[in-house]
Amino acid sequence: MASIAIDGPAGAGKSTIAKQVAKKLGFIYVDTGAMYRAIAHYLVQNNINIENNDELKAACESINIAIKYENDAQQVYLNGENVTPFLRTEETGNMASKSSAKAPVREALLGLQRDMAKEYNVVMDGRDIGTNVLPDAEVKIYLTASSKERANRRYKELIEKGEVADLDKIEADIIERDERDMNRDIAPLKQADDAVLVDSSFMTIDEVVNAIMSEAEKIA
Ligand code: DC
């Protein structure tokens, strides 16, 4: 089985790009952020104090996450319920950034992620795929963009959906999330030594997809 690992900070466009690359290659797209978001959703719903390790550990032991594909789209099941529609909110994203720093949460997902890469050819995106989850991935990409550009993209997305958005607040949240993801003790976000750096600040989606495809073609 072949694996392509795409890591990078929030809002760099990983999922849009990874989906397109997976489609072109006929690989499965695995969105690991959605798995962390599913656990975060459970923790919020059940009022779990993530600073209490025993409480968090017990909660994680009672969580079963399963991934299914429906019409080519990844669906995340939490204890048998499809929670995919609840995962993309800011609240869940912020909680995921905090709870994913905790050992019981990471331990709950590592095996599932590795098993998927054993069973299928995957394009897997996240924060620690190239460094920790799949250190032997055939292709590793570190996809980033300036915080200003990532905030601009998120702002446009919200405005297009008709939502109220504050550009400065969005950028401040992005910077705070980067800080947390890059500075945690366990599996922090960083570029793997053997990853190819792609800065998408001034690139179109097609340009980024093509850059990754040319790396993928080297292994074909
Ligand atoms: O990619 P995302 O925004 O859906 O991820 C949500 C949070 O989950 C992110 O702030 C950090 C965490 N995460 C992680 O720690 N490791 C991963 N492989 C993927 C996501």
Residues whose N, C-alpha, C, O or C-beta is under 5 A from the ligand:
A	BS01	DC	A10 T32 G33 A34 Y36 G93 A96 S97 S100 D125 G126 R127 D128 D181
